[in-house]
Amino acid sequence: MKKLMTLSVCTMLLLASCVSKKEYLALEEKQKETQDLLNTATVKLNACLSDAAAANARVEAMKDQLEDLRKSNEALIKSSQDLTELTSKGAENLEKSLESLRESNLKITRLQDALSRKDSVTLAIVTSLKKEVGINDPDIEVNVEKGVVFISIADKLLFKSGSYNVTDRAKEILGKVAKVINGKPNFEAMVESHTDNVPYSKPPLLDNWDLSVKRATSVVRVLEELEVNPQQLIAAGRSYHVPLVENDTAENKAKNRRTRIIVLPKIDQFYDMIEKEMKNLSAGN
């Protein structure tokens, strides 16, 4: 641009020496118009360059925004995939939990059914005993504790004082008990004898332990004579260590001298029944 201006001046000087004043003024006017056009063009060029720079800056900013959006989109896609995977795993775990819960509920139901059957049998035993044994006798009690049937017989009905020989009256009572036990071959009958706290020592017996055990075995032998399966029978002596009441009066001591016949399901058979139910449950699944 400087070269152009210099050339114009030189041309004017050269022409000034060669042309008339009128022509010179015309040329000068023309040069001025040209200069104005040049200035205008320069201003427009600078404005265009400025606009171009601004446009390039906006393009770069938009490229950065586009890159950020691309990265955000990729992150969202990955998050969506992770969420889908987690949701799928969560649904799978929930289904497993529900299935496990259903199995547990079914097992509980099976156990409850087994216990209900046992309780039904227990109730039947109580009903039979109340019919068979003289339940109106205050010296004979039949009750249920925690699903187990207890027949408590005062010792005065079974033995004479200080003796372990069963009386004839006792054999009549035990005959009715034997009838009920024989009707339940899957149950056991534990004969549990108790004494009061009066020391006992009468050869060949040494103490209350010996007396309680001997009385229990005497009752077991009578039940065996009454054709009760000996595999169902258990003899146990408790001496005076599990009293019903304090041994502080003659009346209380009489209450503590007792024999209990405990009718209960065979534990191994009961658990076999539960295990069988569990196996059936597993096979069904």
C-alpha positions in Angstrom: 0.0 0.0 0.0 2.9 2.4 0.8 4.4 1.6 -2.6 1.2 2.4 -4.3 1.0 5.8 -2.6 4.6 6.6 -3.5 4.0 5.6 -7.0 0.9 7.9 -7.1 2.9 10.9 -5.8 5.7 10.3 -8.3 3.2 10.0 -11.1 1.6 13.3 -10.0 4.9 15.0 -9.9 5.8 13.7 -13.2 2.5 14.6 -14.7 2.7 18.1 -13.0 5.7 18.8 -15.1 4.0 17.5 -18.2 0.4 18.5 -17.8 -1.5 21.8 -17.5 -2.8 23.1 -14.1 -6.4 22.1 -15.0 -5.3 18.6 -15.8 -3.3 18.5 -12.6 -6.2 19.5 -10.5 -8.4 16.8 -12.1 -5.7 14.2 -11.4 -5.4 15.5 -7.9 -9.1 15.1 -7.4 -9.0 11.7 -8.9 -6.2 10.7 -6.5 -8.2 12.0 -3.6 -11.2 9.9 -4.6 -8.9 6.9 -5.0 -7.5 7.5 -1.5 -10.9 7.8 0.0 -11.9 4.5 -1.7 -8.7 3.0 -0.4 -9.4 4.2 3.1 -13.0 2.9 3.0 -11.7 -0.4 1.7 -9.1 -0.6 4.4 -11.8 0.1 7.1 -14.0 -2.6 5.6 -11.1 -5.0 5.4 -10.2 -4.4 9.0 -13.9 -4.9 10.0 -14.0 -8.2 8.0 -10.7 -9.3 9.6 -12.2 -8.5 13.1 -15.4 -10.3 12.2 -13.5 -13.3 10.9 -11.4 -13.4 14.1 -14.6 -13.2 16.2 -16.2 -16.0 14.1 -13.1 -18.2 14.4 -13.2 -17.6 18.2 -16.9 -18.6 18.2 -16.1 -21.7 16.1 -13.4 -22.8 18.5 -15.7 -22.2 21.5 -18.4 -24.2 19.8 -15.9 -27.0 19.1 -15.0 -27.0 22.8 -18.7 -27.1 23.7 -19.3 -29.9 21.2 -16.4 -31.9 22.7 -17.8 -31.3 26.2 -21.2 -32.4 24.9 -19.7 -35.5 23.3 -18.0 -36.4 26.5 -21.1 -35.8 28.5 -23.1 -37.9 26.1 -20.6 -40.8 26.4 -20.7 -40.5 30.2 -24.5 -40.6 30.1 -24.5 -43.6 27.8 -22.1 -45.4 30.1 -24.1 -44.4 33.2 -27.2 -45.7 31.5 -25.5 -49.0 30.6 -24.2 -49.3 34.2 -27.7 -48.5 35.6 -29.2 -51.0 33.3 -26.7 -53.6 34.4 -27.3 -52.7 38.1 -31.0 -52.8 37.6 -30.8 -56.2 35.9 -28.6 -57.5 38.7 -30.9 -55.9 41.3 -33.9 -57.6 39.7 -32.1 -60.9 39.6 -31.0 -60.6 43.3 -34.5 -59.5 44.2 -36.0 -62.6 42.4 -33.5 -64.8 44.2 -34.4 -63.2 47.6 -38.1 -63.7 46.9 -37.5 -67.3 45.8 -35.5 -67.9 49.0 -38.2 -66.3 51.0 -40.8 -68.5 49.4 -38.7 -71.6 50.1 -38.3 -70.5 53.7 -42.0 -69.9 54.1 -42.8 -73.3 52.6 -40.3 -74.9 55.0 -41.9 -73.1 57.9 -45.3 -74.2 56.8 -44.1 -77.8 56.5 -42.6 -77.6 60.1 -45.8 -76.1 61.4 -47.8 -78.9 59.8 -45.5 -81.4 61.4 -45.8 -79.7 64.8 -49.6 -79.5 64.3 -49.8 -83.2 63.6 -47.7 -83.8 66.7 -50.0 -81.5 68.7 -53.0 -83.3 67.3 -51.6 -86.7 68.4 -50.8 -85.2 71.8 -54.4 -83.9 72.2 -55.7 -87.3 71.3 -53.5 -88.9 73.9 -54.8 -86.5 76.5 -58.4 -87.2 75.5 -57.8 -91.0 75.7 -56.1 -90.7 79.1 -58.8 -88.6 80.5 -61.3 -91.2 79.4 -59.3 -94.2 80.4 -57.7 -93.0 83.7 -59.8 -91.9 86.6 -59.3 -88.2 85.9 -61.8 -87.4 88.7 -59.3 -88.8 91.2 -57.5 -85.8 92.8 -54.4 -88.0 93.1 -54.1 -88.4 89.4 -53.4 -85.5 87.1 -53.2 -85.4 83.3 -51.9 -82.3 81.6 -49.9 -81.0 78.7 -46.8 -78.8 79.1 -45.0 -77.6 75.9 -46.6 -80.3 73.8 -45.8 -83.1 76.1 -48.3 -85.2 78.0 -47.7 -85.7 81.8 -49.6 -88.2 83.9 -48.8 -87.5 87.6 -49.8 -90.2 90.1 -49.4 -89.7 93.8 -47.2 -92.3 95.4 -49.8 -93.4 97.9 -51.7 -94.9 94.9 -48.6 -96.7 93.7 -46.5 -97.7 96.7 -46.8 -98.2 100.4 -44.7 -95.8 102.5 -41.0 -96.5 102.1 -41.6 -99.3 99.6 -40.9 -99.7 96.0 -43.3 -102.6 95.3 -46.3 -101.6 93.2 -49.7 -102.0 94.8 -52.6 -103.8 93.2 -54.5 -100.6 92.9 -51.6 -99.1 91.0 -51.6 -102.0 88.6 -55.2 -101.3 87.7 -54.3 -97.6 87.0 -51.2 -98.5 85.1 -53.2 -101.0 83.0 -55.3 -98.0 81.7 -52.1 -96.1 81.0 -50.6 -99.1 79.2 -53.6 -99.3 76.9 -53.1 -95.7 75.8 -49.3 -96.1 75.3 -49.8 -99.3 73.3 -52.0 -97.3 71.0 -49.1 -95.0 70.2 -46.2 -97.2 69.1 -44.2 -94.1 67.8 -44.2 -92.5 71.3 -42.1 -93.1 74.3 -43.1 -93.2 78.0 -40.7 -92.0 80.6 -41.4 -93.0 84.1 -40.0 -90.3 86.4 -40.1 -90.9 90.2 -39.8 -88.2 92.9 -39.4 -88.4 96.6 -39.7 -85.9 99.4 -36.6 -84.7 101.3 -36.9 -87.1 104.2 -33.6 -89.0 104.2 -34.0 -92.6 103.2 -31.6 -95.5 104.0 -33.0 -99.0 104.0 -30.8 -101.8 102.7 -30.2 -102.6 100.0 -31.1 -99.0 99.0 -28.7 -96.3 100.0 -30.7 -93.1 99.8 -33.5 -91.2 98.1 -31.8 -91.5 94.7 -31.9 -95.3 95.0 -35.5 -95.2 96.1 -36.7 -93.0 93.3 -34.9 -95.0 90.6 -36.1 -98.3 92.1 -39.7 -97.1 92.1 -39.4 -95.9 88.5 -38.0 -99.3 87.4 -40.8 -101.1 89.3 -43.4 -99.1 87.4 -41.6 -99.8 84.1 -41.7 -103.6 84.9 -45.4 -103.5 85.5 -46.0 -101.6 82.2 -43.8 -104.2 80.4 -45.9 -107.0 82.0 -48.9 -105.2 80.6 -47.4 -105.7 77.1 -46.0 -102.2 76.6 -43.0 -102.4 74.2 -39.9 -102.0 76.4 -38.3 -100.0 73.6 -40.8 -97.3 74.4 -40.0 -97.2 78.1 -37.6 -95.1 80.1 -36.9 -95.3 83.9 -35.7 -92.1 85.6 -35.2 -91.2 89.3 -35.1 -87.6 90.4 -34.8 -88.1 94.2 -36.0 -84.9 96.1 -34.3 -82.4 93.8 -37.3 -81.3 91.7 -40.1 -80.6 94.3 -43.5 -79.2 93.3 -43.7 -77.2 96.6 -41.5 -76.7 99.6 -41.0 -79.7 101.8 -42.1 -77.8 104.9 -45.3 -79.6 105.8 -46.6 -83.2 105.7 -49.1 -82.2 103.1 -46.5 -80.6 100.8 -44.2 -83.6 101.3 -47.1 -85.8 100.1 -47.4 -83.7 97.0 -43.7 -84.0 96.2 -43.8 -87.8 96.5 -45.1 -88.6 93.1 -44.5 -90.6 89.9 -44.9 -88.9 86.5 -45.4 -90.8 83.3 -44.3 -88.6 80.4 -45.7 -89.5 77.0 -43.6 -87.9 74.3 -42.8 -88.5 70.6 -39.5 -90.3 70.0 -37.1 -87.5 69.3 -35.2 -89.3 66.6 -38.4 -90.2 64.7 -39.7 -86.7 65.1 -36.5 -85.3 63.5 -36.6 -88.0 60.9 -40.1 -86.8 60.0 -38.8 -83.2 59.7 -35.8 -84.3 57.6 -38.2 -86.3 55.3 -40.3 -83.2 54.9 -37.2 -81.1 54.0 -36.1 -83.7 51.4 -39.6 -83.8 49.9 -39.5 -80.0 49.7 -36.1 -80.0 48.0 -37.2 -82.7 45.5 -40.3 -80.7 44.7 -38.2 -77.6 43.9 
